Amino acid sequence: MTSAPTWIPVATVDDLWEGEIAEFFVGDRPILLAHLRSGQIRAFDGLCPHAGFPLADGDVDGDVLTCSAHNWEFDLSTGAGINPNSCRLRSHAVRREGDQIVVSLTEEWSQ
């Protein structure tokens, strides 16, 4: 039997303008929120899967995030790797509850 997801408030919509990314924390776990120009909000683990560098320090061009450590590129609408395409960001369910942005972390955090 599976349990219902736990939704955790992470930020407010005023904390994250459209077209921006920002790092927030759930306990000691960094979470990257991306507010896409389409209006959708996406949530990912906040560290690059390549070298563990903070993704919030990267550059965004449209829906493409470039990690500032090694220039790996990710599609923020899906989390898929672009360059290289063999990797992807770990994504989390996200939704709005009024002005709150809440996420459901389904996987355990390991550093």
Biopython code that builds the backbone (N, CA, C, O; Angstrom):
import numpy as np
from Bio.PDB.StructureBuilder import StructureBuilder

atoms = [
    (1, "MET", "N", (0.836, -1.173, 0.000)),
    (1, "MET", "CA", (0.000, 0.000, 0.000)),
    (1, "MET", "C", (0.888, 1.245, 0.000)),
    (1, "MET", "O", (1.795, 1.354, 0.825)),
    (2, "THR", "N", (0.641, 2.170, -0.900)),
    (2, "THR", "CA", (1.429, 3.389, -0.969)),
    (2, "THR", "C", (0.747, 4.490, -0.175)),
    (2, "THR", "O", (-0.480, 4.547, -0.091)),
    (3, "SER", "N", (1.550, 5.352, 0.399)),
    (3, "SER", "CA", (0.991, 6.457, 1.163)),
    (3, "SER", "C", (0.790, 7.665, 0.251)),
    (3, "SER", "O", (1.418, 7.788, -0.800)),
    (4, "ALA", "N", (-0.096, 8.543, 0.684)),
    (4, "ALA", "CA", (-0.349, 9.764, -0.074)),
    (4, "ALA", "C", (0.891, 10.647, -0.027)),
    (4, "ALA", "O", (1.619, 10.642, 0.966)),
    (5, "PRO", "N", (1.135, 11.406, -1.092)),
    (5, "PRO", "CA", (2.314, 12.272, -1.097)),
    (5, "PRO", "C", (2.204, 13.354, -0.022)),
    (5, "PRO", "O", (1.112, 13.811, 0.316)),
    (6, "THR", "N", (3.349, 13.744, 0.496)),
    (6, "THR", "CA", (3.427, 14.841, 1.444)),
    (6, "THR", "C", (3.807, 16.098, 0.678)),
    (6, "THR", "O", (4.833, 16.124, 0.000)),
    (7, "TRP", "N", (2.994, 17.134, 0.779)),
    (7, "TRP", "CA", (3.243, 18.399, 0.095)),
    (7, "TRP", "C", (3.878, 19.374, 1.076)),
    (7, "TRP", "O", (3.337, 19.620, 2.153)),
    (8, "ILE", "N", (5.030, 19.929, 0.699)),
    (8, "ILE", "CA", (5.819, 20.786, 1.573)),
    (8, "ILE", "C", (5.895, 22.185, 0.962)),
    (8, "ILE", "O", (6.328, 22.333, -0.180)),
    (9, "PRO", "N", (5.477, 23.219, 1.711)),
    (9, "PRO", "CA", (5.633, 24.588, 1.201)),
    (9, "PRO", "C", (7.112, 24.924, 1.059)),
    (9, "PRO", "O", (7.902, 24.692, 1.975)),
    (10, "VAL", "N", (7.480, 25.470, -0.096)),
    (10, "VAL", "CA", (8.878, 25.780, -0.372)),
    (10, "VAL", "C", (9.080, 27.282, -0.586)),
    (10, "VAL", "O", (10.094, 27.840, -0.166)),
    (11, "ALA", "N", (8.124, 27.926, -1.233)),
    (11, "ALA", "CA", (8.269, 29.341, -1.581)),
    (11, "ALA", "C", (6.879, 29.919, -1.851)),
    (11, "ALA", "O", (5.873, 29.212, -1.806)),
    (12, "THR", "N", (6.854, 31.211, -2.129)),
    (12, "THR", "CA", (5.623, 31.846, -2.589)),
    (12, "THR", "C", (5.839, 32.281, -4.034)),
    (12, "THR", "O", (6.977, 32.353, -4.496)),
    (13, "VAL", "N", (4.769, 32.567, -4.740)),
    (13, "VAL", "CA", (4.908, 33.006, -6.127)),
    (13, "VAL", "C", (5.658, 34.336, -6.210)),
    (13, "VAL", "O", (6.271, 34.629, -7.237)),
    (14, "ASP", "N", (5.621, 35.150, -5.143)),
    (14, "ASP", "CA", (6.386, 36.395, -5.135)),
    (14, "ASP", "C", (7.887, 36.149, -5.025)),
    (14, "ASP", "O", (8.678, 37.033, -5.355)),
    (15, "ASP", "N", (8.297, 34.957, -4.565)),
    (15, "ASP", "CA", (9.715, 34.610, -4.452)),
    (15, "ASP", "C", (10.332, 34.202, -5.786)),
    (15, "ASP", "O", (11.554, 34.140, -5.918)),
    (16, "LEU", "N", (9.485, 33.924, -6.773)),
    (16, "LEU", "CA", (9.977, 33.338, -8.021)),
    (16, "LEU", "C", (9.196, 33.914, -9.199)),
    (16, "LEU", "O", (8.097, 33.457, -9.512)),
    (17, "TRP", "N", (9.773, 34.915, -9.840)),
    (17, "TRP", "CA", (9.119, 35.569, -10.969)),
    (17, "TRP", "C", (9.208, 34.692, -12.217)),
    (17, "TRP", "O", (10.097, 33.849, -12.339)),
    (18, "GLU", "N", (8.288, 34.903, -13.121)),
    (18, "GLU", "CA", (8.285, 34.157, -14.381)),
    (18, "GLU", "C", (9.606, 34.358, -15.110)),
    (18, "GLU", "O", (10.101, 35.479, -15.232)),
    (19, "GLY", "N", (10.167, 33.253, -15.592)),
    (19, "GLY", "CA", (11.447, 33.283, -16.294)),
    (19, "GLY", "C", (12.650, 33.131, -15.382)),
    (19, "GLY", "O", (13.786, 33.155, -15.855)),
    (20, "GLU", "N", (12.424, 32.973, -14.072)),
    (20, "GLU", "CA", (13.523, 32.872, -13.120)),
    (20, "GLU", "C", (13.674, 31.464, -12.555)),
    (20, "GLU", "O", (12.754, 30.649, -12.610)),
    (21, "ILE", "N", (14.850, 31.207, -12.016)),
    (21, "ILE", "CA", (15.119, 30.016, -11.216)),
    (21, "ILE", "C", (15.623, 30.488, -9.863)),
    (21, "ILE", "O", (16.167, 31.585, -9.739)),
    (22, "ALA", "N", (15.438, 29.649, -8.850)),
    (22, "ALA", "CA", (15.953, 29.989, -7.525)),
    (22, "ALA", "C", (16.091, 28.711, -6.719)),
    (22, "ALA", "O", (15.391, 27.725, -6.950)),
    (23, "GLU", "N", (17.024, 28.754, -5.755)),
    (23, "GLU", "CA", (17.255, 27.619, -4.874)),
    (23, "GLU", "C", (16.530, 27.846, -3.552)),
    (23, "GLU", "O", (16.585, 28.927, -2.967)),
    (24, "PHE", "N", (15.854, 26.800, -3.100)),
    (24, "PHE", "CA", (15.174, 26.794, -1.806)),
    (24, "PHE", "C", (15.564, 25.498, -1.110)),
    (24, "PHE", "O", (16.122, 24.599, -1.740)),
    (25, "PHE", "N", (15.280, 25.397, 0.166)),
    (25, "PHE", "CA", (15.672, 24.206, 0.911)),
    (25, "PHE", "C", (14.480, 23.556, 1.584)),
    (25, "PHE", "O", (13.600, 24.229, 2.121)),
    (26, "VAL", "N", (14.469, 22.222, 1.542)),
    (26, "VAL", "CA", (13.567, 21.407, 2.348)),
    (26, "VAL", "C", (14.489, 20.671, 3.310)),
    (26, "VAL", "O", (15.143, 19.700, 2.929)),
    (27, "GLY", "N", (14.541, 21.129, 4.553)),
    (27, "GLY", "CA", (15.559, 20.641, 5.478)),
    (27, "GLY", "C", (16.911, 21.045, 4.936)),
    (27, "GLY", "O", (17.151, 22.228, 4.692)),
    (28, "ASP", "N", (17.815, 20.069, 4.740)),
    (28, "ASP", "CA", (19.128, 20.376, 4.169)),
    (28, "ASP", "C", (19.202, 20.065, 2.680)),
    (28, "ASP", "O", (20.282, 20.103, 2.090)),
    (29, "ARG", "N", (18.072, 19.760, 2.076)),
    (29, "ARG", "CA", (18.027, 19.373, 0.662)),
    (29, "ARG", "C", (17.760, 20.588, -0.229)),
    (29, "ARG", "O", (16.703, 21.210, -0.120)),
    (30, "PRO", "N", (18.711, 20.933, -1.114)),
    (30, "PRO", "CA", (18.481, 22.051, -2.025)),
    (30, "PRO", "C", (17.506, 21.652, -3.137)),
    (30, "PRO", "O", (17.636, 20.592, -3.749)),
    (31, "ILE", "N", (16.539, 22.519, -3.378)),
    (31, "ILE", "CA", (15.537, 22.315, -4.424)),
    (31, "ILE", "C", (15.608, 23.500, -5.373)),
    (31, "ILE", "O", (15.579, 24.651, -4.937)),
    (32, "LEU", "N", (15.700, 23.225, -6.659)),
    (32, "LEU", "CA", (15.677, 24.267, -7.674)),
    (32, "LEU", "C", (14.249, 24.415, -8.171)),
    (32, "LEU", "O", (13.652, 23.451, -8.650)),
    (33, "LEU", "N", (13.704, 25.612, -8.060)),
    (33, "LEU", "CA", (12.410, 25.906, -8.661)),
    (33, "LEU", "C", (12.643, 26.726, -9.914)),
    (33, "LEU", "O", (13.456, 27.650, -9.925)),
    (34, "ALA", "N", (11.925, 26.382, -10.962)),
    (34, "ALA", "CA", (12.003, 27.107, -12.225)),
    (34, "ALA", "C", (10.601, 27.550, -12.594)),
    (34, "ALA", "O", (9.697, 26.724, -12.721)),
    (35, "HIS", "N", (10.415, 28.856, -12.768)),
    (35, "HIS", "CA", (9.129, 29.407, -13.196)),
    (35, "HIS", "C", (9.266, 29.715, -14.681)),
    (35, "HIS", "O", (9.825, 30.742, -15.064)),
    (36, "LEU", "N", (8.755, 28.826, -15.503)),
    (36, "LEU", "CA", (8.924, 28.925, -16.948)),
    (36, "LEU", "C", (8.090, 30.065, -17.509)),
    (36, "LEU", "O", (7.100, 30.483, -16.909)),
    (37, "ARG", "N", (8.497, 30.554, -18.655)),
    (37, "ARG", "CA", (7.767, 31.654, -19.301)),
    (37, "ARG", "C", (6.348, 31.236, -19.692)),
    (37, "ARG", "O", (5.487, 32.090, -19.900)),
    (38, "SER", "N", (6.104, 29.947, -19.790)),
    (38, "SER", "CA", (4.757, 29.443, -20.074)),
    (38, "SER", "C", (3.844, 29.556, -18.858)),
    (38, "SER", "O", (2.638, 29.333, -18.953)),
    (39, "GLY", "N", (4.438, 29.911, -17.698)),
    (39, "GLY", "CA", (3.680, 30.023, -16.461)),
    (39, "GLY", "C", (3.788, 28.790, -15.588)),
    (39, "GLY", "O", (3.421, 28.835, -14.414)),
    (40, "GLN", "N", (4.283, 27.689, -16.134)),
    (40, "GLN", "CA", (4.433, 26.461, -15.356)),
    (40, "GLN", "C", (5.616, 26.581, -14.392)),
    (40, "GLN", "O", (6.594, 27.277, -14.667)),
    (41, "ILE", "N", (5.504, 25.889, -13.264)),
    (41, "ILE", "CA", (6.582, 25.841, -12.287)),
    (41, "ILE", "C", (7.074, 24.405, -12.206)),
    (41, "ILE", "O", (6.277, 23.472, -12.113)),
    (42, "ARG", "N", (8.371, 24.234, -12.243)),
    (42, "ARG", "CA", (9.000, 22.917, -12.155)),
    (42, "ARG", "C", (9.914, 22.891, -10.936)),
    (42, "ARG", "O", (10.463, 23.917, -10.534)),
    (43, "ALA", "N", (10.071, 21.685, -10.347)),
    (43, "ALA", "CA", (10.951, 21.506, -9.182)),
    (43, "ALA", "C", (11.919, 20.364, -9.463)),
    (43, "ALA", "O", (11.532, 19.308, -9.961)),
    (44, "PHE", "N", (13.182, 20.598, -9.133)),
    (44, "PHE", "CA", (14.243, 19.614, -9.342)),
    (44, "PHE", "C", (15.168, 19.614, -8.136)),
    (44, "PHE", "O", (15.200, 20.578, -7.371)),
    (45, "ASP", "N", (15.929, 18.522, -7.966)),
    (45, "ASP", "CA", (17.016, 18.578, -7.004)),
    (45, "ASP", "C", (17.921, 19.733, -7.429)),
    (45, "ASP", "O", (18.131, 19.960, -8.620)),
    (46, "GLY", "N", (18.448, 20.451, -6.455)),
    (46, "GLY", "CA", (19.169, 21.677, -6.745)),
    (46, "GLY", "C", (20.623, 21.530, -7.119)),
    (46, "GLY", "O", (21.296, 22.527, -7.379)),
    (47, "LEU", "N", (21.131, 20.297, -7.153)),
    (47, "LEU", "CA", (22.543, 20.090, -7.493)),
    (47, "LEU", "C", (22.676, 19.391, -8.839)),
    (47, "LEU", "O", (21.906, 18.486, -9.162)),
    (48, "CYS", "N", (23.646, 19.816, -9.604)),
    (48, "CYS", "CA", (23.899, 19.214, -10.910)),
    (48, "CYS", "C", (24.232, 17.728, -10.731)),
    (48, "CYS", "O", (25.045, 17.385, -9.873)),
    (49, "PRO", "N", (23.622, 16.847, -11.521)),
    (49, "PRO", "CA", (23.907, 15.411, -11.387)),
    (49, "PRO", "C", (25.337, 15.052, -11.798)),
    (49, "PRO", "O", (25.806, 13.954, -11.502)),
    (50, "HIS", "N", (26.022, 15.954, -12.468)),
    (50, "HIS", "CA", (27.384, 15.688, -12.914)),
    (50, "HIS", "C", (28.399, 15.867, -11.789)),
    (50, "HIS", "O", (29.170, 14.955, -11.488)),
    (51, "ALA", "N", (28.393, 17.054, -11.168)),
    (51, "ALA", "CA", (29.443, 17.343, -10.194)),
    (51, "ALA", "C", (28.910, 17.891, -8.873)),
    (51, "ALA", "O", (29.691, 18.315, -8.021)),
    (52, "GLY", "N", (27.580, 17.887, -8.693)),
    (52, "GLY", "CA", (27.015, 18.351, -7.436)),
    (52, "GLY", "C", (27.092, 19.851, -7.238)),
    (52, "GLY", "O", (27.005, 20.325, -6.105)),
    (53, "PHE", "N", (27.254, 20.609, -8.308)),
    (53, "PHE", "CA", (27.343, 22.061, -8.229)),
    (53, "PHE", "C", (25.938, 22.657, -8.148)),
    (53, "PHE", "O", (25.023, 22.118, -8.770)),
    (54, "PRO", "N", (25.730, 23.755, -7.401)),
    (54, "PRO", "CA", (24.387, 24.361, -7.290)),
    (54, "PRO", "C", (23.872, 24.841, -8.649)),
    (54, "PRO", "O", (24.491, 25.690, -9.291)),
    (55, "LEU", "N", (22.749, 24.297, -9.074)),
    (55, "LEU", "CA", (22.175, 24.664, -10.363)),
    (55, "LEU", "C", (21.671, 26.097, -10.401)),
    (55, "LEU", "O", (21.618, 26.704, -11.471)),
    (56, "ALA", "N", (21.302, 26.645, -9.257)),
    (56, "ALA", "CA", (20.794, 28.023, -9.213)),
    (56, "ALA", "C", (21.858, 29.032, -9.634)),
    (56, "ALA", "O", (21.532, 30.175, -9.956)),
    (57, "ASP", "N", (23.138, 28.620, -9.635)),
    (57, "ASP", "CA", (24.216, 29.499, -10.083)),
    (57, "ASP", "C", (24.359, 29.490, -11.601)),
    (57, "ASP", "O", (25.186, 30.216, -12.154)),
    (58, "GLY", "N", (23.554, 28.669, -12.275)),
    (58, "GLY", "CA", (23.652, 28.556, -13.725)),
    (58, "GLY", "C", (22.933, 29.678, -14.447)),
    (58, "GLY", "O", (22.331, 30.557, -13.829)),
    (59, "ASP", "N", (23.008, 29.630, -15.768)),
    (59, "ASP", "CA", (22.377, 30.627, -16.632)),
    (59, "ASP", "C", (21.159, 30.018, -17.307)),
    (59, "ASP", "O", (21.167, 28.849, -17.694)),
    (60, "VAL", "N", (20.104, 30.829, -17.445)),
    (60, "VAL", "CA", (18.877, 30.379, -18.104)),
    (60, "VAL", "C", (18.682, 31.180, -19.379)),
    (60, "VAL", "O", (18.784, 32.407, -19.383)),
    (61, "ASP", "N", (18.401, 30.464, -20.463)),
    (61, "ASP", "CA", (18.062, 31.082, -21.740)),
    (61, "ASP", "C", (16.814, 30.374, -22.234)),
    (61, "ASP", "O", (16.885, 29.237, -22.699)),
    (62, "GLY", "N", (15.673, 31.039, -22.137)),
    (62, "GLY", "CA", (14.405, 30.381, -22.449)),
    (62, "GLY", "C", (14.140, 29.316, -21.408)),
    (62, "GLY", "O", (14.076, 29.619, -20.217)),
    (63, "ASP", "N", (13.982, 28.059, -21.841)),
    (63, "ASP", "CA", (13.772, 26.940, -20.924)),
    (63, "ASP", "C", (15.035, 26.101, -20.746)),
    (63, "ASP", "O", (14.962, 24.988, -20.224)),
    (64, "VAL", "N", (16.192, 26.611, -21.170)),
    (64, "VAL", "CA", (17.443, 25.863, -21.083)),
    (64, "VAL", "C", (18.299, 26.424, -19.954)),
    (64, "VAL", "O", (18.605, 27.616, -19.919)),
    (65, "LEU", "N", (18.678, 25.546, -19.036)),
    (65, "LEU", "CA", (19.571, 25.889, -17.928)),
    (65, "LEU", "C", (20.956, 25.340, -18.245)),
    (65, "LEU", "O", (21.104, 24.160, -18.563)),
    (66, "THR", "N", (21.968, 26.196, -18.159)),
    (66, "THR", "CA", (23.350, 25.787, -18.341)),
    (66, "THR", "C", (24.042, 25.846, -16.991)),
    (66, "THR", "O", (24.122, 26.908, -16.374)),
    (67, "CYS", "N", (24.542, 24.707, -16.532)),
    (67, "CYS", "CA", (25.263, 24.639, -15.270)),
    (67, "CYS", "C", (26.552, 25.438, -15.412)),
    (67, "CYS", "O", (27.289, 25.279, -16.385)),
    (68, "SER", "N", (26.815, 26.300, -14.432)),
    (68, "SER", "CA", (27.998, 27.162, -14.531)),
    (68, "SER", "C", (29.305, 26.433, -14.229)),
    (68, "SER", "O", (30.380, 26.980, -14.477)),
    (69, "ALA", "N", (29.238, 25.211, -13.699)),
    (69, "ALA", "CA", (30.463, 24.483, -13.389)),
    (69, "ALA", "C", (31.103, 23.879, -14.635)),
    (69, "ALA", "O", (32.300, 24.051, -14.868)),
    (70, "HIS", "N", (30.302, 23.166, -15.440)),
    (70, "HIS", "CA", (30.872, 22.462, -16.595)),
    (70, "HIS", "C", (30.048, 22.632, -17.875)),
    (70, "HIS", "O", (30.239, 21.898, -18.844)),
    (71, "ASN", "N", (29.135, 23.603, -17.871)),
    (71, "ASN", "CA", (28.340, 23.937, -19.059)),
    (71, "ASN", "C", (27.397, 22.838, -19.519)),
    (71, "ASN", "O", (27.000, 22.823, -20.684)),
    (72, "TRP", "N", (27.027, 21.913, -18.630)),
    (72, "TRP", "CA", (26.005, 20.946, -18.998)),
    (72, "TRP", "C", (24.687, 21.687, -19.133)),
    (72, "TRP", "O", (24.422, 22.631, -18.389)),
    (73, "GLU", "N", (23.851, 21.256, -20.092)),
    (73, "GLU", "CA", (22.586, 21.935, -20.378)),
    (73, "GLU", "C", (21.406, 21.019, -20.112)),
    (73, "GLU", "O", (21.448, 19.821, -20.392)),
    (74, "PHE", "N", (20.338, 21.618, -19.556)),
    (74, "PHE", "CA", (19.127, 20.870, -19.207)),
    (74, "PHE", "C", (17.890, 21.624, -19.682)),
    (74, "PHE", "O", (17.845, 22.853, -19.643)),
    (75, "ASP", "N", (16.896, 20.875, -20.127)),
    (75, "ASP", "CA", (15.603, 21.431, -20.511)),
    (75, "ASP", "C", (14.770, 21.557, -19.242)),
    (75, "ASP", "O", (14.395, 20.543, -18.653)),
    (76, "LEU", "N", (14.476, 22.777, -18.811)),
    (76, "LEU", "CA", (13.737, 22.987, -17.570)),
    (76, "LEU", "C", (12.272, 22.577, -17.666)),
    (76, "LEU", "O", (11.616, 22.409, -16.637)),
    (77, "SER", "N", (11.748, 22.413, -18.872)),
    (77, "SER", "CA", (10.347, 21.982, -18.983)),
    (77, "SER", "C", (10.200, 20.494, -18.702)),
    (77, "SER", "O", (9.116, 20.033, -18.344)),
    (78, "THR", "N", (11.296, 19.729, -18.865)),
    (78, "THR", "CA", (11.221, 18.279, -18.662)),
    (78, "THR", "C", (12.280, 17.737, -17.702)),
    (78, "THR", "O", (12.096, 16.669, -17.119)),
    (79, "GLY", "N", (13.375, 18.458, -17.535)),
    (79, "GLY", "CA", (14.505, 17.971, -16.749)),
    (79, "GLY", "C", (15.498, 17.168, -17.572)),
    (79, "GLY", "O", (16.534, 16.751, -17.054)),
    (80, "ALA", "N", (15.202, 16.945, -18.835)),
    (80, "ALA", "CA", (16.067, 16.133, -19.693)),
    (80, "ALA", "C", (17.376, 16.852, -19.987)),
    (80, "ALA", "O", (17.417, 18.074, -20.127)),
    (81, "GLY", "N", (18.438, 16.067, -20.076)),
    (81, "GLY", "CA", (19.719, 16.617, -20.468)),
    (81, "GLY", "C", (19.722, 16.938, -21.949)),
    (81, "GLY", "O", (19.183, 16.183, -22.758)),
    (82, "ILE", "N", (20.330, 18.059, -22.299)),
    (82, "ILE", "CA", (20.482, 18.455, -23.700)),
    (82, "ILE", "C", (21.906, 18.179, -24.148)),
    (82, "ILE", "O", (22.134, 17.604, -25.212)),
    (83, "ASN", "N", (22.859, 18.594, -23.329)),
    (83, "ASN", "CA", (24.270, 18.407, -23.639)),
    (83, "ASN", "C", (25.000, 18.091, -22.336)),
    (83, "ASN", "O", (25.332, 19.013, -21.591)),
    (84, "PRO", "N", (25.255, 16.837, -22.045)),
    (84, "PRO", "CA", (24.932, 15.656, -22.853)),
    (84, "PRO", "C", (23.472, 15.237, -22.654)),
    (84, "PRO", "O", (22.821, 15.630, -21.686)),
    (85, "ASN", "N", (22.985, 14.437, -23.587)),
    (85, "ASN", "CA", (21.592, 14.000, -23.500)),
    (85, "ASN", "C", (21.437, 12.703, -22.710)),
    (85, "ASN", "O", (20.336, 12.159, -22.632)),
    (86, "SER", "N", (22.504, 12.210, -22.134)),
    (86, "SER", "CA", (22.467, 10.954, -21.382)),
    (86, "SER", "C", (22.156, 11.153, -19.896)),
    (86, "SER", "O", (22.152, 10.189, -19.129)),
    (87, "CYS", "N", (21.900, 12.386, -19.491)),
    (87, "CYS", "CA", (21.610, 12.651, -18.081)),
    (87, "CYS", "C", (20.267, 13.364, -17.972)),
    (87, "CYS", "O", (19.677, 13.767, -18.975)),
    (88, "ARG", "N", (19.798, 13.510, -16.738)),
    (88, "ARG", "CA", (18.583, 14.286, -16.519)),
    (88, "ARG", "C", (18.555, 14.747, -15.073)),
    (88, "ARG", "O", (19.198, 14.160, -14.202)),
    (89, "LEU", "N", (17.803, 15.801, -14.837)),
    (89, "LEU", "CA", (17.612, 16.306, -13.486)),
    (89, "LEU", "C", (16.560, 15.466, -12.787)),
    (89, "LEU", "O", (15.609, 15.001, -13.417)),
    (90, "ARG", "N", (16.728, 15.268, -11.476)),
    (90, "ARG", "CA", (15.713, 14.561, -10.689)),
    (90, "ARG", "C", (14.589, 15.552, -10.395)),
    (90, "ARG", "O", (14.790, 16.557, -9.714)),
    (91, "SER", "N", (13.409, 15.249, -10.919)),
    (91, "SER", "CA", (12.290, 16.171, -10.769)),
    (91, "SER", "C", (11.368, 15.739, -9.634)),
    (91, "SER", "O", (11.373, 14.586, -9.203)),
    (92, "HIS", "N", (10.581, 16.696, -9.167)),
    (92, "HIS", "CA", (9.631, 16.470, -8.083)),
    (92, "HIS", "C", (8.294, 17.089, -8.474)),
    (92, "HIS", "O", (8.239, 18.083, -9.198)),
    (93, "ALA", "N", (7.228, 16.485, -7.983)),
    (93, "ALA", "CA", (5.898, 17.040, -8.224)),
    (93, "ALA", "C", (5.815, 18.406, -7.557)),
    (93, "ALA", "O", (6.310, 18.597, -6.446)),
    (94, "VAL", "N", (5.189, 19.345, -8.240)),
    (94, "VAL", "CA", (5.056, 20.705, -7.724)),
    (94, "VAL", "C", (3.667, 21.223, -8.096)),
    (94, "VAL", "O", (3.123, 20.886, -9.147)),
    (95, "ARG", "N", (3.116, 22.037, -7.227)),
    (95, "ARG", "CA", (1.832, 22.673, -7.523)),
    (95, "ARG", "C", (1.726, 23.965, -6.717)),
    (95, "ARG", "O", (2.488, 24.218, -5.784)),
    (96, "ARG", "N", (0.750, 24.762, -7.119)),
    (96, "ARG", "CA", (0.450, 25.989, -6.378)),
    (96, "ARG", "C", (-0.750, 25.749, -5.492)),
    (96, "ARG", "O", (-1.724, 25.115, -5.900)),
    (97, "GLU", "N", (-0.675, 26.257, -4.289)),
    (97, "GLU", "CA", (-1.805, 26.274, -3.366)),
    (97, "GLU", "C", (-1.969, 27.723, -2.939)),
    (97, "GLU", "O", (-1.319, 28.180, -1.999)),
    (98, "GLY", "N", (-2.840, 28.439, -3.635)),
    (98, "GLY", "CA", (-2.944, 29.877, -3.423)),
    (98, "GLY", "C", (-1.660, 30.532, -3.876)),
    (98, "GLY", "O", (-1.246, 30.364, -5.023)),
    (99, "ASP", "N", (-1.017, 31.284, -2.979)),
    (99, "ASP", "CA", (0.257, 31.926, -3.302)),
    (99, "ASP", "C", (1.457, 31.056, -2.968)),
    (99, "ASP", "O", (2.592, 31.438, -3.254)),
    (100, "GLN", "N", (1.229, 29.895, -2.371)),
    (100, "GLN", "CA", (2.315, 28.994, -1.984)),
    (100, "GLN", "C", (2.697, 28.072, -3.141)),
    (100, "GLN", "O", (1.839, 27.605, -3.891)),
    (101, "ILE", "N", (3.999, 27.821, -3.270)),
    (101, "ILE", "CA", (4.517, 26.788, -4.167)),
    (101, "ILE", "C", (4.896, 25.627, -3.265)),
    (101, "ILE", "O", (5.730, 25.775, -2.372)),
    (102, "VAL", "N", (4.282, 24.467, -3.498)),
    (102, "VAL", "CA", (4.535, 23.301, -2.659)),
    (102, "VAL", "C", (5.076, 22.174, -3.529)),
    (102, "VAL", "O", (4.709, 22.047, -4.697)),
    (103, "VAL", "N", (5.955, 21.357, -2.946)),
    (103, "VAL", "CA", (6.545, 20.231, -3.669)),
    (103, "VAL", "C", (6.320, 18.949, -2.882)),
    (103, "VAL", "O", (6.141, 18.962, -1.664)),
    (104, "SER", "N", (6.335, 17.854, -3.608)),
    (104, "SER", "CA", (6.278, 16.527, -3.008)),
    (104, "SER", "C", (7.559, 15.807, -3.370)),
    (104, "SER", "O", (7.793, 15.481, -4.534)),
    (105, "LEU", "N", (8.389, 15.560, -2.369)),
    (105, "LEU", "CA", (9.674, 14.883, -2.582)),
    (105, "LEU", "C", (9.443, 13.389, -2.445)),
    (105, "LEU", "O", (9.207, 12.891, -1.344)),
    (106, "THR", "N", (9.507, 12.682, -3.545)),
    (106, "THR", "CA", (9.178, 11.268, -3.539)),
    (106, "THR", "C", (10.386, 10.374, -3.330)),
    (106, "THR", "O", (10.239, 9.216, -2.939)),
    (107, "GLU", "N", (11.586, 10.897, -3.586)),
    (107, "GLU", "CA", (12.792, 10.089, -3.398)),
    (107, "GLU", "C", (13.551, 10.564, -2.179)),
    (107, "GLU", "O", (13.494, 11.735, -1.804)),
    (108, "GLU", "N", (14.261, 9.633, -1.569)),
    (108, "GLU", "CA", (15.099, 9.971, -0.425)),
    (108, "GLU", "C", (16.279, 10.827, -0.887)),
    (108, "GLU", "O", (16.735, 10.701, -2.023)),
    (109, "TRP", "N", (16.758, 11.674, -0.024)),
    (109, "TRP", "CA", (17.900, 12.546, -0.301)),
    (109, "TRP", "C", (19.165, 11.868, 0.174)),
    (109, "TRP", "O", (19.253, 11.434, 1.323)),
    (110, "SER", "N", (20.141, 11.778, -0.706)),
    (110, "SER", "CA", (21.455, 11.280, -0.294)),
    (110, "SER", "C", (22.500, 12.198, -0.904)),
    (110, "SER", "O", (22.451, 12.512, -2.094)),
    (111, "GLN", "N", (23.430, 12.619, -0.090)),
    (111, "GLN", "CA", (24.461, 13.536, -0.574)),
    (111, "GLN", "C", (25.666, 12.784, -1.035)),
    (111, "GLN", "O", (26.641, 13.391, -1.478)),
]
sb = StructureBuilder()
sb.init_structure("model")
sb.init_model(0)
sb.init_chain("A")
sb.init_seg("    ")
for serial, (resi, resn, name, xyz) in enumerate(atoms, 1):
    if name == "N":
        sb.init_residue(resn, " ", resi, " ")
    sb.init_atom(name, np.array(xyz, "f"), 0.0, 1.0, " ", f" {name:<3s}", serial, name[0])
structure = sb.get_structure()
